[in-house]
Amino acid sequence: MNTYTTILLDADNTIFDFNACEDEALKQTFFKYGYAYNDKIKNLYEKINIDLWKQYELGIMDRETVIYTRFKVLFEQIGIKDDGIAFEDDYQELLGMQHFFIEDAPEVIQYLHNKYDLYIVTNGVTVTQYRRLRESGIDQYMKKIFVSEETGYQKPMKEYFDYCFERIESFDKDKTIIIGDSLSSDIKGGNNAGIATCWFNLKSQNNDIGVKVDYEINRLVDLYQIL
């Protein structure tokens, strides 16, 4: 029987269905600018965005470069003459309004809130993430929210977790677990920080990067069997 008291929760694709949030924000922003938007453009954007965020996680590229590069690269590839800067700002505002949930997320968080100290650990833009957590009502269940932009570091960096741990009252590494969908960000980050990990493997993917996974779940309600 585990004795965890502190749970670190990823936000995107763990609590929020980020793909649905992203798609809706993209649709609204492209519509606002009068640009065509379709599945081909969406898929191209996702590939560009994933590649850039991987560079961010590796410390190769900073957050601001990622967010103000992705639409510039996309527009160059689809023939739109726009530097993407104002477009990015409008996209971030619209993204902050989207908070589609992963199945069972609100109910599971309420359950965990009654038993554990909960914290959000998320890479992303501070204003956007705080707005989504506030407007969805999830923030009320969290002791603190840690967004990479405001910490100066990002998952999976040990420094990011050190920053969080220093701000968690009566922190005990042996009683802490991180729950997230990303092997390269959440689980590797948990390994780097020396805490237990739970991989939310919604799509039944393979662990192809060799990180240590203490628990693996395919649905959030499976946490009831672990915690």
GROMACS elastic network, one bead per residue, 0.5 to 0.9 nm:
[ bonds ]
;  ai    aj funct       b0    kb
    1   226     6  0.85443   500
    1   227     6  0.86550   500
    2   175     6  0.82965   500
    2   226     6  0.79699   500
    2   227     6  0.72849   500
    3   174     6  0.85122   500
    3   175     6  0.60645   500
    3   176     6  0.87968   500
    3   227     6  0.86343   500
    4     7     6  0.75242   500
    4   116     6  0.77292   500
    4   174     6  0.75679   500
    4   176     6  0.55784   500
    4   177     6  0.69478   500
    4   227     6  0.77543   500
    5   115     6  0.77871   500
    5   116     6  0.51681   500
    5   117     6  0.61975   500
    5   118     6  0.87768   500
    5   172     6  0.84784   500
    5   175     6  0.54544   500
    5   176     6  0.63226   500
    5   177     6  0.85033   500
    6   116     6  0.57617   500
    6   118     6  0.61318   500
    6   119     6  0.77758   500
    6   171     6  0.80616   500
    6   172     6  0.81390   500
    6   173     6  0.87861   500
    6   175     6  0.62186   500
    6   177     6  0.65543   500
    6   178     6  0.86440   500
    7   112     6  0.85967   500
    7   116     6  0.67224   500
    7   117     6  0.61729   500
    7   118     6  0.50200   500
    7   119     6  0.62645   500
    7   120     6  0.85561   500
    7   175     6  0.86142   500
    7   176     6  0.58031   500
    7   177     6  0.51698   500
    7   178     6  0.58547   500
    7   179     6  0.73474   500
    8   117     6  0.85800   500
    8   118     6  0.61011   500
    8   120     6  0.57619   500
    8   121     6  0.61016   500
    8   176     6  0.74440   500
    8   177     6  0.61494   500
    8   179     6  0.62039   500
    8   180     6  0.85111   500
    9    14     6  0.75749   500
    9    15     6  0.79643   500
    9   118     6  0.71549   500
    9   119     6  0.59855   500
    9   121     6  0.57795   500
    9   122     6  0.79561   500
    9   177     6  0.86762   500
    9   178     6  0.59819   500
    9   179     6  0.51525   500
    9   180     6  0.63413   500
   10    13     6  0.78657   500
   10    14     6  0.58395   500
   10    15     6  0.70669   500
   10   119     6  0.86354   500
   10   120     6  0.58547   500
   10   121     6  0.51809   500
   10   122     6  0.54194   500
   10   123     6  0.85138   500
   10   178     6  0.77086   500
   10   179     6  0.62860   500
   10   181     6  0.75666   500
   10   182     6  0.88390   500
   10   186     6  0.72323   500
   11    14     6  0.54397   500
   11    15     6  0.50419   500
   11    16     6  0.59991   500
   11    17     6  0.89307   500
   11    18     6  0.85958   500
   11   120     6  0.66185   500
   11   121     6  0.70608   500
   11   122     6  0.58346   500
   11   123     6  0.85609   500
   11   129     6  0.84288   500
   11   133     6  0.86128   500
   11   180     6  0.78394   500
   12    15     6  0.60150   500
   12    16     6  0.50158   500
   12    17     6  0.64201   500
   12    18     6  0.52070   500
   12    19     6  0.86194   500
   12   122     6  0.75769   500
   12   123     6  0.87896   500
   12   180     6  0.85151   500
   12   181     6  0.82103   500
   13    16     6  0.52639   500
   13    18     6  0.53057   500
   13    19     6  0.75876   500
   13   101     6  0.85355   500
   13   102     6  0.68557   500
   13   180     6  0.78647   500
   13   181     6  0.63317   500
   13   182     6  0.85951   500
   13   200     6  0.87624   500
   13   202     6  0.86781   500
   14    17     6  0.72081   500
   14    18     6  0.85374   500
   14   101     6  0.86116   500
   14   102     6  0.66351   500
   14   105     6  0.79457   500
   14   179     6  0.77958   500
   14   180     6  0.57078   500
   14   181     6  0.58681   500
   14   200     6  0.69033   500
   14   202     6  0.87876   500
   14   220     6  0.82091   500
   15    18     6  0.86172   500
   15   100     6  0.87437   500
   15   101     6  0.59816   500
   15   102     6  0.55292   500
   15   103     6  0.84679   500
   15   104     6  0.88693   500
   15   105     6  0.55389   500
   15   106     6  0.79169   500
   15   109     6  0.86165   500
   15   138     6  0.89945   500
   15   180     6  0.88653   500
   15   220     6  0.88907   500
   16    19     6  0.86311   500
   16    20     6  0.86016   500
   16    21     6  0.78168   500
   16    99     6  0.61132   500
   16   100     6  0.56655   500
   16   102     6  0.52494   500
   16   103     6  0.89003   500
   16   105     6  0.77854   500
   17    20     6  0.55776   500
   17    21     6  0.63878   500
   17    22     6  0.86634   500
   17    99     6  0.75105   500
   17   100     6  0.54889   500
   17   101     6  0.51645   500
   17   103     6  0.84229   500
   18    22     6  0.57797   500
   18    23     6  0.83160   500
   18    98     6  0.87762   500
   18    99     6  0.80122   500
   18   100     6  0.74290   500
   18   101     6  0.82907   500
   18   102     6  0.85390   500
   19    22     6  0.51319   500
   19    23     6  0.60341   500
   19    24     6  0.86364   500
   20    23     6  0.51790   500
   20    24     6  0.62545   500
   20    25     6  0.86451   500
   20    98     6  0.84002   500
   20    99     6  0.85710   500
   20   100     6  0.65573   500
   20   101     6  0.88429   500
   21    24     6  0.54016   500
   21    25     6  0.62447   500
   21    26     6  0.86036   500
   21    95     6  0.65390   500
   21    96     6  0.87829   500
   21    97     6  0.85285   500
   21    98     6  0.51120   500
   21    99     6  0.61673   500
   21   100     6  0.60108   500
   21   101     6  0.89384   500
   22    25     6  0.51853   500
   22    26     6  0.60229   500
   22    27     6  0.85487   500
   22    95     6  0.64542   500
   22    98     6  0.78721   500
   23    26     6  0.51156   500
   23    27     6  0.61176   500
   23    28     6  0.86749   500
   23    42     6  0.75198   500
   24    27     6  0.51333   500
   24    28     6  0.62746   500
   24    29     6  0.86538   500
   24    94     6  0.84691   500
   24    95     6  0.78547   500
   24    98     6  0.74858   500
   25    28     6  0.52250   500
   25    29     6  0.61228   500
   25    30     6  0.85710   500
   25    91     6  0.61704   500
   25    92     6  0.80444   500
   25    93     6  0.85879   500
   25    94     6  0.53061   500
   25    95     6  0.50183   500
   25    96     6  0.85252   500
   25    97     6  0.82079   500
   25    98     6  0.71622   500
   26    29     6  0.51537   500
   26    30     6  0.60016   500
   26    31     6  0.83617   500
   26    37     6  0.81842   500
   26    42     6  0.80182   500
   26    91     6  0.66475   500
   26    94     6  0.82664   500
   26    95     6  0.80513   500
   27    30     6  0.53870   500
   27    31     6  0.60867   500
   27    32     6  0.86065   500
   27    37     6  0.66795   500
   27    38     6  0.85634   500
   28    31     6  0.50976   500
   28    32     6  0.61214   500
   28    33     6  0.88211   500
   28    91     6  0.80978   500
   28    94     6  0.74515   500
   29    33     6  0.64197   500
   29    34     6  0.85721   500
   29    35     6  0.86567   500
   29    87     6  0.71998   500
   29    88     6  0.88040   500
   29    90     6  0.66618   500
   29    91     6  0.56645   500
   29    94     6  0.73676   500
   30    33     6  0.52664   500
   30    34     6  0.60454   500
   30    35     6  0.51084   500
   30    36     6  0.66546   500
   30    37     6  0.63063   500
   30    87     6  0.84229   500
   30    91     6  0.87402   500
   31    35     6  0.61494   500
   31    36     6  0.74289   500
   31    37     6  0.77778   500
   32    35     6  0.78254   500
   33    36     6  0.89863   500
   33    87     6  0.79537   500
   35    80     6  0.83325   500
   36    41     6  0.85883   500
   37    40     6  0.81218   500
   37    41     6  0.61565   500
   37    42     6  0.72877   500
   38    41     6  0.54253   500
   38    42     6  0.62100   500
   38    43     6  0.87189   500
   39    43     6  0.59949   500
   39    44     6  0.84742   500
   40    43     6  0.52500   500
   40    44     6  0.62134   500
   40    45     6  0.86097   500
   41    44     6  0.51158   500
   41    45     6  0.60742   500
   41    46     6  0.85754   500
   41    74     6  0.82056   500
   41    78     6  0.78017   500
   42    45     6  0.51445   500
   42    46     6  0.61906   500
   42    47     6  0.87614   500
   43    46     6  0.50901   500
   43    47     6  0.63232   500
   43    48     6  0.87442   500
   44    47     6  0.52309   500
   44    48     6  0.63127   500
   44    49     6  0.85684   500
   44    74     6  0.72669   500
   44    77     6  0.88754   500
   45    48     6  0.51478   500
   45    49     6  0.59498   500
   45    50     6  0.84852   500
   45    70     6  0.75029   500
   45    71     6  0.76603   500
   45    73     6  0.87795   500
   45    74     6  0.61068   500
   46    49     6  0.50411   500
   46    50     6  0.59675   500
   46    51     6  0.84873   500
   47    50     6  0.52671   500
   47    51     6  0.61907   500
   47    52     6  0.86594   500
   48    51     6  0.52903   500
   48    52     6  0.62671   500
   48    53     6  0.87428   500
   48    70     6  0.63702   500
   48    71     6  0.87224   500
   48    73     6  0.76155   500
   48    74     6  0.72377   500
   49    52     6  0.51940   500
   49    53     6  0.61669   500
   49    54     6  0.86089   500
   49    66     6  0.78409   500
   49    67     6  0.83932   500
   49    70     6  0.59523   500
   49    71     6  0.87171   500
   50    53     6  0.52020   500
   50    54     6  0.61671   500
   50    55     6  0.87518   500
   51    54     6  0.52423   500
   51    55     6  0.65823   500
   51    56     6  0.89036   500
   52    55     6  0.51571   500
   52    56     6  0.64246   500
   52    57     6  0.88880   500
   52    61     6  0.76898   500
   52    65     6  0.88606   500
   52    66     6  0.57801   500
   52    67     6  0.85749   500
   52    69     6  0.84234   500
   52    70     6  0.73733   500
   53    57     6  0.61874   500
   53    58     6  0.85778   500
   53    61     6  0.82072   500
   53    63     6  0.81196   500
   53    66     6  0.66594   500
   53    67     6  0.89050   500
   54    57     6  0.50580   500
   54    58     6  0.62739   500
   54    59     6  0.86555   500
   54    60     6  0.86428   500
   54    61     6  0.88424   500
   54   184     6  0.84617   500
   54   185     6  0.89756   500
   55    58     6  0.50986   500
   55    59     6  0.62709   500
   55    60     6  0.50916   500
   55    61     6  0.55360   500
   55    62     6  0.83414   500
   55    66     6  0.84817   500
   56    59     6  0.50417   500
   56    60     6  0.57175   500
   56    62     6  0.57382   500
   56    63     6  0.64425   500
   56    65     6  0.89514   500
   56    66     6  0.72224   500
   56   154     6  0.80368   500
   57    60     6  0.76085   500
   57    61     6  0.81195   500
   57    62     6  0.89276   500
   57   123     6  0.89424   500
   57   154     6  0.66208   500
   57   155     6  0.64511   500
   57   156     6  0.65410   500
   57   157     6  0.77488   500
   57   184     6  0.79505   500
   57   185     6  0.69307   500
   58    61     6  0.77698   500
   58   156     6  0.82153   500
   58   157     6  0.84134   500
   59    62     6  0.69284   500
   59   153     6  0.89316   500
   59   154     6  0.84442   500
   59   157     6  0.85221   500
   61    64     6  0.84401   500
   61    65     6  0.64999   500
   61    66     6  0.67997   500
   62    65     6  0.54797   500
   62    66     6  0.64685   500
   63    66     6  0.51144   500
   63    67     6  0.64115   500
   63    68     6  0.86587   500
   63   124     6  0.77770   500
   63   125     6  0.81950   500
   63   148     6  0.87525   500
   63   149     6  0.72089   500
   64    67     6  0.53751   500
   64    68     6  0.60570   500
   64    69     6  0.82523   500
   64   149     6  0.89683   500
   65    68     6  0.53293   500
   65    69     6  0.57187   500
   65    70     6  0.84560   500
   66    69     6  0.52987   500
   66    70     6  0.61929   500
   67    70     6  0.58077   500
   67    71     6  0.77951   500
   67    85     6  0.87676   500
   67    88     6  0.70603   500
   67   125     6  0.89421   500
   68    71     6  0.68537   500
   68    72     6  0.71511   500
   68    83     6  0.86589   500
   68    84     6  0.69195   500
   68    85     6  0.59129   500
   68    88     6  0.66469   500
   68    89     6  0.88803   500
   69    72     6  0.52037   500
   69    73     6  0.61617   500
   69    74     6  0.86006   500
   69    83     6  0.86122   500
   69    84     6  0.76665   500
   69    85     6  0.83278   500
   70    73     6  0.53021   500
   70    74     6  0.61689   500
   70    75     6  0.86338   500
   70    84     6  0.79798   500
   70    88     6  0.86193   500
   71    75     6  0.58456   500
   71    76     6  0.83567   500
   71    82     6  0.85825   500
   71    83     6  0.74815   500
   71    84     6  0.50440   500
   71    85     6  0.78012   500
   71    87     6  0.76865   500
   71    88     6  0.69895   500
   72    75     6  0.52607   500
   72    76     6  0.62199   500
   72    77     6  0.87628   500
   72    80     6  0.89582   500
   72    81     6  0.89037   500
   72    82     6  0.69869   500
   72    83     6  0.51382   500
   72    85     6  0.77651   500
   73    76     6  0.51962   500
   73    77     6  0.63928   500
   73    78     6  0.89039   500
   73    83     6  0.87324   500
   73    84     6  0.86073   500
   74    77     6  0.52095   500
   74    78     6  0.63530   500
   74    79     6  0.85149   500
   74    80     6  0.83918   500
   74    84     6  0.87778   500
   75    78     6  0.51944   500
   75    79     6  0.57373   500
   75    81     6  0.67303   500
   75    82     6  0.66812   500
   75    83     6  0.77513   500
   75    84     6  0.74819   500
   76    79     6  0.53190   500
   76    80     6  0.61870   500
   76    81     6  0.71975   500
   76    82     6  0.82525   500
   76    83     6  0.87763   500
   77    80     6  0.79051   500
   80    83     6  0.88446   500
   81    84     6  0.88436   500
   82    85     6  0.81172   500
   82    87     6  0.84701   500
   83    86     6  0.80305   500
   83    87     6  0.83122   500
   84    88     6  0.58873   500
   84    89     6  0.86790   500
   85    88     6  0.51860   500
   85    89     6  0.65181   500
   85    90     6  0.88777   500
   86    89     6  0.51092   500
   86    90     6  0.63161   500
   86    91     6  0.85291   500
   87    90     6  0.52399   500
   87    91     6  0.60394   500
   87    92     6  0.86382   500
   88    92     6  0.61008   500
   88    93     6  0.86395   500
   89    92     6  0.52166   500
   89    93     6  0.64079   500
   89    94     6  0.88153   500
   90    93     6  0.51305   500
   90    94     6  0.62906   500
   90    95     6  0.85279   500
   91    94     6  0.51403   500
   91    95     6  0.59225   500
   91    96     6  0.85334   500
   92    96     6  0.61479   500
   92    97     6  0.88762   500
   92   125     6  0.81878   500
   92   127     6  0.85704   500
   92   128     6  0.62342   500
   93    96     6  0.52791   500
   93    97     6  0.69451   500
   93   127     6  0.85554   500
   93   128     6  0.67678   500
   94    97     6  0.52896   500
   94    98     6  0.69977   500
   94   128     6  0.86822   500
   95    98     6  0.53307   500
   95    99     6  0.83469   500
   95   128     6  0.67849   500
   95   129     6  0.88575   500
   95   132     6  0.79914   500
   96    99     6  0.77428   500
   96   127     6  0.76532   500
   96   129     6  0.65337   500
   96   130     6  0.79634   500
   96   131     6  0.54704   500
   96   132     6  0.50444   500
   96   133     6  0.87322   500
   96   135     6  0.86833   500
   97   128     6  0.81567   500
   97   131     6  0.70805   500
   97   132     6  0.60549   500
   97   135     6  0.74702   500
   97   136     6  0.89407   500
   98   132     6  0.64758   500
   98   135     6  0.87557   500
   98   136     6  0.85367   500
   99   132     6  0.58438   500
   99   133     6  0.78012   500
   99   135     6  0.78316   500
   99   136     6  0.60497   500
  100   136     6  0.85402   500
  101   104     6  0.77474   500
  101   105     6  0.62135   500
  101   106     6  0.75710   500
  101   136     6  0.88803   500
  102   105     6  0.55116   500
  102   106     6  0.85292   500
  102   220     6  0.83872   500
  103   106     6  0.83124   500
  103   219     6  0.78795   500
  103   220     6  0.75605   500
  103   221     6  0.89550   500
  104   107     6  0.55174   500
  104   108     6  0.60765   500
  104   109     6  0.86027   500
  104   219     6  0.82890   500
  104   220     6  0.65819   500
  104   221     6  0.68532   500
  105   108     6  0.52132   500
  105   109     6  0.60674   500
  105   110     6  0.86190   500
  105   220     6  0.66979   500
  105   221     6  0.83086   500
  106   109     6  0.52264   500
  106   110     6  0.62452   500
  106   111     6  0.86957   500
  106   137     6  0.89764   500
  106   138     6  0.75319   500
  107   110     6  0.51989   500
  107   111     6  0.62899   500
  107   112     6  0.87647   500
  107   221     6  0.87568   500
  108   111     6  0.50204   500
  108   112     6  0.61902   500
  108   113     6  0.85028   500
  108   220     6  0.68019   500
  108   221     6  0.64495   500
  108   223     6  0.81125   500
  108   224     6  0.83868   500
  109   112     6  0.50430   500
  109   113     6  0.59070   500
  109   114     6  0.87442   500
  109   118     6  0.86104   500
  109   138     6  0.80509   500
  109   141     6  0.73860   500
  110   113     6  0.50538   500
  110   114     6  0.66418   500
  110   141     6  0.71998   500
  111   114     6  0.56376   500
  111   115     6  0.71209   500
  111   116     6  0.89808   500
  111   224     6  0.88440   500
  112   115     6  0.52986   500
  112   116     6  0.57256   500
  112   117     6  0.80967   500
  112   118     6  0.76293   500
  112   141     6  0.89465   500
  112   224     6  0.89412   500
  112   227     6  0.82666   500
  113   116     6  0.55138   500
  113   117     6  0.66105   500
  113   118     6  0.65037   500
  113   141     6  0.59786   500
  113   142     6  0.77994   500
  114   117     6  0.84464   500
  117   141     6  0.87270   500
  117   142     6  0.73567   500
  117   143     6  0.64933   500
  118   141     6  0.69425   500
  118   142     6  0.50001   500
  118   143     6  0.57793   500
  118   144     6  0.75685   500
  119   141     6  0.85145   500
  119   142     6  0.52273   500
  119   143     6  0.56701   500
  119   144     6  0.52260   500
  119   145     6  0.57523   500
  119   146     6  0.75154   500
  119   168     6  0.88512   500
  120   139     6  0.86466   500
  120   142     6  0.68780   500
  120   143     6  0.84231   500
  120   144     6  0.66447   500
  120   146     6  0.58207   500
  120   147     6  0.78602   500
  121   144     6  0.89541   500
  121   145     6  0.64503   500
  121   147     6  0.62441   500
  121   148     6  0.78858   500
  121   155     6  0.82448   500
  121   161     6  0.87153   500
  121   164     6  0.82337   500
  121   178     6  0.86262   500
  121   186     6  0.87122   500
  122   129     6  0.81651   500
  122   145     6  0.81315   500
  122   146     6  0.63561   500
  122   147     6  0.50742   500
  122   148     6  0.62401   500
  122   154     6  0.80245   500
  122   155     6  0.75388   500
  122   186     6  0.88542   500
  123   126     6  0.87214   500
  123   129     6  0.88627   500
  123   146     6  0.84714   500
  123   147     6  0.56785   500
  123   149     6  0.71882   500
  123   153     6  0.88375   500
  123   154     6  0.59528   500
  123   155     6  0.65516   500
  123   185     6  0.87312   500
  124   128     6  0.77563   500
  124   129     6  0.68026   500
  124   147     6  0.63055   500
  124   148     6  0.60081   500
  124   149     6  0.63391   500
  124   154     6  0.86427   500
  125   128     6  0.54441   500
  125   129     6  0.60865   500
  125   130     6  0.85393   500
  125   147     6  0.71396   500
  125   148     6  0.74941   500
  125   149     6  0.58501   500
  125   150     6  0.83883   500
  126   129     6  0.53506   500
  126   130     6  0.60388   500
  126   131     6  0.84643   500
  126   146     6  0.87530   500
  126   147     6  0.57525   500
  126   148     6  0.75330   500
  126   149     6  0.58705   500
  126   150     6  0.64999   500
  127   130     6  0.53654   500
  127   131     6  0.60965   500
  127   132     6  0.86859   500
  128   131     6  0.52999   500
  128   132     6  0.63100   500
  128   133     6  0.87312   500
  129   132     6  0.52388   500
  129   133     6  0.61901   500
  129   134     6  0.85188   500
  129   147     6  0.74194   500
  130   133     6  0.51815   500
  130   134     6  0.59814   500
  130   135     6  0.84947   500
  130   139     6  0.80271   500
  130   145     6  0.80013   500
  130   147     6  0.83596   500
  131   134     6  0.50814   500
  131   135     6  0.59187   500
  131   136     6  0.82779   500
  132   135     6  0.53397   500
  132   136     6  0.59185   500
  132   137     6  0.84394   500
  132   138     6  0.84656   500
  132   139     6  0.88535   500
  133   136     6  0.53198   500
  133   137     6  0.61778   500
  133   138     6  0.51951   500
  133   139     6  0.51551   500
  133   140     6  0.86471   500
  134   137     6  0.51953   500
  134   138     6  0.63170   500
  134   139     6  0.52827   500
  134   140     6  0.76959   500
  135   138     6  0.78284   500
  135   139     6  0.83936   500
  136   139     6  0.77475   500
  137   140     6  0.60933   500
  137   141     6  0.80680   500
  138   141     6  0.57857   500
  138   142     6  0.72305   500
  139   142     6  0.53252   500
  139   143     6  0.82962   500
  139   144     6  0.82250   500
  139   145     6  0.77987   500
  140   143     6  0.80580   500
  142   145     6  0.68492   500
  143   168     6  0.85568   500
  144   167     6  0.85960   500
  144   168     6  0.80937   500
  146   149     6  0.87826   500
  146   150     6  0.75844   500
  146   151     6  0.71614   500
  146   163     6  0.88952   500
  146   164     6  0.68112   500
  147   150     6  0.57891   500
  147   151     6  0.65137   500
  147   152     6  0.89921   500
  147   153     6  0.89623   500
  147   154     6  0.81217   500
  148   151     6  0.51213   500
  148   152     6  0.61713   500
  148   153     6  0.55205   500
  148   155     6  0.73840   500
  148   160     6  0.73314   500
  149   152     6  0.56459   500
  149   153     6  0.70297   500
  149   154     6  0.75728   500
  150   153     6  0.80308   500
  151   154     6  0.75814   500
  151   160     6  0.67679   500
  151   163     6  0.68641   500
  151   164     6  0.83003   500
  152   159     6  0.89006   500
  152   160     6  0.76087   500
  153   156     6  0.88311   500
  153   157     6  0.67795   500
  153   158     6  0.86968   500
  153   159     6  0.64157   500
  153   161     6  0.86783   500
  153   163     6  0.84069   500
  154   157     6  0.57510   500
  154   158     6  0.85825   500
  154   159     6  0.79060   500
  154   160     6  0.54067   500
  154   161     6  0.84386   500
  154   185     6  0.84840   500
  155   158     6  0.76049   500
  155   159     6  0.86025   500
  155   160     6  0.61588   500
  155   161     6  0.75914   500
  155   184     6  0.84775   500
  155   185     6  0.51648   500
  155   186     6  0.65427   500
  155   188     6  0.83000   500
  155   189     6  0.56314   500
  155   190     6  0.88149   500
  156   159     6  0.85871   500
  156   160     6  0.73225   500
  156   161     6  0.80891   500
  156   184     6  0.69816   500
  156   186     6  0.63378   500
  156   187     6  0.78465   500
  156   188     6  0.58626   500
  156   190     6  0.73910   500
  156   191     6  0.85969   500
  156   192     6  0.70853   500
  156   193     6  0.84952   500
  157   160     6  0.53909   500
  157   161     6  0.70210   500
  157   162     6  0.89132   500
  157   185     6  0.84543   500
  157   188     6  0.87209   500
  157   189     6  0.61554   500
  157   192     6  0.71062   500
  157   193     6  0.81718   500
  158   161     6  0.52684   500
  158   162     6  0.61502   500
  158   163     6  0.86509   500
  158   189     6  0.67225   500
  158   190     6  0.84826   500
  158   191     6  0.89312   500
  158   192     6  0.55255   500
  158   193     6  0.54212   500
  159   163     6  0.61239   500
  159   164     6  0.86667   500
  159   193     6  0.85126   500
  160   163     6  0.51951   500
  160   164     6  0.65022   500
  160   165     6  0.87985   500
  160   189     6  0.86795   500
  160   193     6  0.89053   500
  161   165     6  0.59830   500
  161   166     6  0.85163   500
  161   189     6  0.77166   500
  161   190     6  0.82530   500
  161   192     6  0.85873   500
  161   193     6  0.61882   500
  162   165     6  0.50753   500
  162   166     6  0.61582   500
  162   167     6  0.87961   500
  162   193     6  0.75342   500
  163   166     6  0.54576   500
  163   167     6  0.68204   500
  164   167     6  0.53269   500
  164   168     6  0.64797   500
  165   168     6  0.51989   500
  165   169     6  0.82442   500
  165   171     6  0.63905   500
  165   172     6  0.86210   500
  165   173     6  0.83649   500
  166   169     6  0.78726   500
  166   171     6  0.77737   500
  167   171     6  0.83239   500
  168   171     6  0.54455   500
  171   175     6  0.82412   500
  171   176     6  0.81766   500
  172   175     6  0.54469   500
  172   176     6  0.65842   500
  173   176     6  0.52819   500
  173   177     6  0.83020   500
  173   193     6  0.85720   500
  173   194     6  0.72438   500
  173   195     6  0.59212   500
  173   196     6  0.85497   500
  174   177     6  0.83149   500
  174   194     6  0.84422   500
  174   195     6  0.65885   500
  174   196     6  0.77355   500
  175   195     6  0.80990   500
  175   196     6  0.83062   500
  176   195     6  0.60491   500
  176   196     6  0.64885   500
  176   197     6  0.87890   500
  177   190     6  0.78128   500
  177   195     6  0.58616   500
  177   197     6  0.54458   500
  177   198     6  0.71348   500
  178   186     6  0.70954   500
  178   187     6  0.75020   500
  178   189     6  0.88038   500
  178   190     6  0.63534   500
  178   195     6  0.73063   500
  178   196     6  0.64154   500
  178   197     6  0.50109   500
  178   198     6  0.60972   500
  178   199     6  0.84033   500
  179   186     6  0.72143   500
  179   187     6  0.79020   500
  179   196     6  0.89165   500
  179   197     6  0.61807   500
  179   199     6  0.60374   500
  179   200     6  0.66761   500
  180   183     6  0.79841   500
  180   185     6  0.83863   500
  180   186     6  0.54068   500
  180   187     6  0.70113   500
  180   197     6  0.81717   500
  180   198     6  0.66323   500
  180   199     6  0.55273   500
  180   200     6  0.54187   500
  180   201     6  0.83678   500
  181   185     6  0.84438   500
  181   186     6  0.68697   500
  181   187     6  0.80134   500
  181   198     6  0.85338   500
  181   199     6  0.56612   500
  181   201     6  0.58688   500
  181   202     6  0.74487   500
  182   185     6  0.52549   500
  182   186     6  0.52242   500
  182   187     6  0.64532   500
  182   188     6  0.83552   500
  182   199     6  0.73740   500
  182   200     6  0.78867   500
  182   201     6  0.82842   500
  183   186     6  0.58259   500
  183   188     6  0.59055   500
  183   189     6  0.84214   500
  183   199     6  0.72400   500
  183   207     6  0.73539   500
  183   208     6  0.87934   500
  183   209     6  0.75574   500
  183   210     6  0.89766   500
  183   211     6  0.70570   500
  183   213     6  0.86741   500
  184   187     6  0.63437   500
  184   188     6  0.52817   500
  184   189     6  0.73856   500
  184   209     6  0.76231   500
  184   211     6  0.81028   500
  185   188     6  0.56856   500
  185   189     6  0.55748   500
  185   190     6  0.84134   500
  186   190     6  0.60856   500
  186   191     6  0.86617   500
  186   197     6  0.80419   500
  186   198     6  0.88537   500
  186   199     6  0.80433   500
  187   191     6  0.62398   500
  187   192     6  0.86028   500
  187   196     6  0.87435   500
  187   197     6  0.58914   500
  187   198     6  0.73075   500
  187   199     6  0.66672   500
  187   211     6  0.68513   500
  187   212     6  0.73524   500
  187   213     6  0.68469   500
  188   192     6  0.61349   500
  188   193     6  0.85489   500
  188   197     6  0.87690   500
  188   211     6  0.58613   500
  188   212     6  0.75725   500
  188   213     6  0.88514   500
  189   192     6  0.50083   500
  189   193     6  0.61042   500
  189   194     6  0.85394   500
  189   195     6  0.88504   500
  190   193     6  0.50169   500
  190   194     6  0.60228   500
  190   195     6  0.52955   500
  190   196     6  0.64941   500
  190   197     6  0.59130   500
  190   212     6  0.89116   500
  191   194     6  0.51313   500
  191   195     6  0.62915   500
  191   196     6  0.74907   500
  191   197     6  0.75028   500
  191   211     6  0.73246   500
  191   212     6  0.67490   500
  191   213     6  0.85439   500
  192   195     6  0.80143   500
  196   213     6  0.79670   500
  196   214     6  0.62259   500
  196   215     6  0.83902   500
  197   212     6  0.78223   500
  197   213     6  0.57326   500
  197   214     6  0.52768   500
  197   215     6  0.63832   500
  197   216     6  0.85009   500
  198   213     6  0.63730   500
  198   214     6  0.59520   500
  198   216     6  0.54906   500
  198   217     6  0.72746   500
  199   202     6  0.89050   500
  199   213     6  0.65378   500
  199   214     6  0.79362   500
  199   215     6  0.62229   500
  199   217     6  0.62445   500
  199   218     6  0.84092   500
  200   203     6  0.88397   500
  200   215     6  0.86758   500
  200   216     6  0.61253   500
  200   217     6  0.50890   500
  200   218     6  0.58233   500
  200   219     6  0.70998   500
  200   220     6  0.73405   500
  201   204     6  0.53353   500
  201   205     6  0.64793   500
  201   206     6  0.88246   500
  201   216     6  0.66268   500
  201   217     6  0.58461   500
  201   219     6  0.78217   500
  202   205     6  0.78915   500
  202   217     6  0.74597   500
  202   219     6  0.63723   500
  202   220     6  0.87969   500
  203   218     6  0.73276   500
  204   218     6  0.68734   500
  205   208     6  0.85468   500
  206   209     6  0.87603   500
  207   210     6  0.62607   500
  207   211     6  0.72686   500
  207   213     6  0.86647   500
  208   211     6  0.81853   500
  210   213     6  0.89690   500
  213   216     6  0.68754   500
  215   226     6  0.79803   500
  216   222     6  0.89636   500
  217   220     6  0.69990   500
  217   221     6  0.85933   500
  217   222     6  0.59275   500
  217   223     6  0.71947   500
  218   221     6  0.86882   500
  218   222     6  0.71453   500
  219   222     6  0.54878   500
  219   223     6  0.78343   500
  220   223     6  0.57176   500
  220   224     6  0.82254   500
  221   224     6  0.58204   500
  221   225     6  0.81325   500
  222   225     6  0.56607   500
  222   226     6  0.71741   500
  223   226     6  0.50270   500
  223   227     6  0.57753   500
  224   227     6  0.54813   500
